[in-house]
Amino acid sequence: MDRAAELKRLNEADVHIAEAERAVAEQMAQVEALRVAGQDTAIAERELAAFQETLAVLRDYRAVIMKTIEQIDSGLA
C-alpha cells in the first residue's frame, strides 16, 4: 500500500467531512427556523437525518483510512 495515496485519501475525506458538518449545521438551523416559525419540520428533519447519516459514513471511512496508514507505518501493510 502507498502511504502517500492514503494521505491523499485522508485529506479528501477531511474535506468531505467538513462539508458534511457544515451541511448538518445549516440543516439544524433550518429545522429550528421552521420550528420557531410554526412550520412543519418533518421534511427538514428527514433531510437532517440523511445528512447526519452521511456524516457518520464519512467518519467511518476516515477511520478506515487512518487504520490503513497506521498499518503502513507499523510495517503490517
KOLTORKOL-672215 format. One record per residue (C-alpha): residue number from 1; residue in one letter; z, y, x. Coordinates in nm, 2 decimals, always signed. Layout:
REM residues N
ZASE_NUM_A_Z_Y_X
...
This chain:
REM residues 77
ZASE_1_M_+0.00_+0.00_+0.00
ZASE_2_D_-0.07_+0.35_+0.11
ZASE_3_R_+0.22_+0.59_+0.12
ZASE_4_A_+0.00_+0.90_+0.12
ZASE_5_A_-0.17_+0.78_-0.20
ZASE_6_E_+0.17_+0.71_-0.36
ZASE_7_L_+0.29_+1.06_-0.27
ZASE_8_K_-0.02_+1.20_-0.43
ZASE_9_R_+0.06_+1.00_-0.75
ZASE_10_L_+0.42_+1.12_-0.73
ZASE_11_N_+0.30_+1.48_-0.71
ZASE_12_E_+0.07_+1.43_-1.01
ZASE_13_A_+0.34_+1.26_-1.21
ZASE_14_D_+0.57_+1.55_-1.14
ZASE_15_V_+0.31_+1.80_-1.27
ZASE_16_H_+0.27_+1.59_-1.58
ZASE_17_I_+0.64_+1.57_-1.63
ZASE_18_A_+0.68_+1.94_-1.60
ZASE_19_E_+0.41_+2.00_-1.86
ZASE_20_A_+0.56_+1.75_-2.09
ZASE_21_E_+0.91_+1.91_-2.05
ZASE_22_R_+0.75_+2.24_-2.15
ZASE_23_A_+0.58_+2.09_-2.45
ZASE_24_V_+0.91_+1.93_-2.56
ZASE_25_A_+1.09_+2.27_-2.52
ZASE_26_E_+0.82_+2.45_-2.71
ZASE_27_Q_+0.82_+2.20_-2.99
ZASE_28_M_+1.20_+2.21_-3.02
ZASE_29_A_+1.18_+2.59_-3.06
ZASE_30_Q_+0.91_+2.54_-3.32
ZASE_31_V_+1.13_+2.30_-3.52
ZASE_32_E_+1.41_+2.54_-3.50
ZASE_33_A_+1.20_+2.83_-3.61
ZASE_34_L_+1.07_+2.63_-3.91
ZASE_35_R_+1.43_+2.53_-4.00
ZASE_36_V_+1.55_+2.89_-3.98
ZASE_37_A_+1.26_+3.00_-4.20
ZASE_38_G_+1.35_+2.73_-4.45
ZASE_39_Q_+1.02_+2.55_-4.40
ZASE_40_D_+0.96_+2.17_-4.39
ZASE_41_T_+1.01_+2.04_-4.04
ZASE_42_A_+0.90_+1.68_-4.09
ZASE_43_I_+0.57_+1.71_-3.92
ZASE_44_A_+0.70_+1.92_-3.64
ZASE_45_E_+0.99_+1.67_-3.58
ZASE_46_R_+0.74_+1.38_-3.57
ZASE_47_E_+0.54_+1.57_-3.31
ZASE_48_L_+0.86_+1.64_-3.12
ZASE_49_A_+0.95_+1.27_-3.12
ZASE_50_A_+0.60_+1.19_-2.99
ZASE_51_F_+0.63_+1.45_-2.71
ZASE_52_Q_+0.97_+1.30_-2.62
ZASE_53_E_+0.84_+0.95_-2.61
ZASE_54_T_+0.55_+1.06_-2.38
ZASE_55_L_+0.80_+1.23_-2.15
ZASE_56_A_+1.01_+0.92_-2.13
ZASE_57_V_+0.70_+0.71_-2.04
ZASE_58_L_+0.61_+0.96_-1.77
ZASE_59_R_+0.96_+0.95_-1.63
ZASE_60_D_+0.95_+0.57_-1.62
ZASE_61_Y_+0.61_+0.59_-1.44
ZASE_62_R_+0.76_+0.83_-1.19
ZASE_63_A_+1.04_+0.58_-1.13
ZASE_64_V_+0.79_+0.30_-1.05
ZASE_65_I_+0.61_+0.53_-0.80
ZASE_66_M_+0.94_+0.61_-0.64
ZASE_67_K_+1.03_+0.24_-0.61
ZASE_68_T_+0.69_+0.17_-0.46
ZASE_69_I_+0.75_+0.45_-0.20
ZASE_70_E_+1.09_+0.31_-0.12
ZASE_71_Q_+0.94_-0.04_-0.07
ZASE_72_I_+0.68_+0.10_+0.16
ZASE_73_D_+0.94_+0.29_+0.36
ZASE_74_S_+1.15_-0.02_+0.39
ZASE_75_G_+0.86_-0.23_+0.50
ZASE_76_L_+0.86_-0.45_+0.19
ZASE_77_A_+0.52_-0.34_+0.06
